[in-house]
């Protein structure tokens, strides 16, 4: 009788231990999945992000010239995740010295942008989407916007086949088709490679520089970047916080030589 009770107790202990181990494995897998998808711009979930670009030095500008831009972005999947609508609004401050060397600042809204992505590939490891893009001349000052309606397209891809390394890219192009006739027309593209290396426990290394190609103004910028981020899941919300220095290895025209990107993304899990 004692031997039988002992065997039963041992079996219960083993089952309990295996159950706890399985729960921890599932929690670790879930955490890894959240960390891997936290930077997916096409993730099938509602998201809100705040990004700030501080640009203390602008090429082909006075040494005291600077710019700071904060982007507020909202993304919402529709049509059961086949479509993703993303809207972006910038708030900028531009500092330019006058003839006396005093830096005058101009602050306000920039030009509103939105694009609708059709996700023609959407599975657990790979997401790809393409769709139209529209920019509206909402800037509160001529220095902060183009003064033109602009249309184009955006293509984005995100590959997360590995729980350790994820990568992808965003390609956009837009040109003006209406707006203030006294303002210069626009024709520009941007390429944004991004790469993320998971270090464990939600911490990761990252890079998401934007290569700017302004064909009308003949202004170009090719930065490289390496930063660090942290992903934390609280309830049904995934918080993704990061800081990322970016340095331009090629600059032509009025473009940032160095900029510091900081941000926080919030993904709302269903």
Secondary structure, DSSP 8 states (H G I E B T S, - for coil): -HHHHHHHHHHHHHHHHHHHHHHHHHHHHHHHHHHHHTT-TT-SSEEEEEEEEEEEEETTS-TT-EEEEEEEEEEEEETTTTEEEEEEEEEEEEEEE-TTS-EEEEEEE--EEEEEEEEEEESSSEEEEEEEEEEE---SSGGGS-SEEEEEEEEEEEE-SSSSEEEEEEEEEEEEEEE-TTS---EEEEEEEEEEEEEETTEEEEE---EEEETTTTEEEEEEEEEEEEEEEETTEEEEEEEEEEEEEEEESS-EEEEEEEEEEEEE--
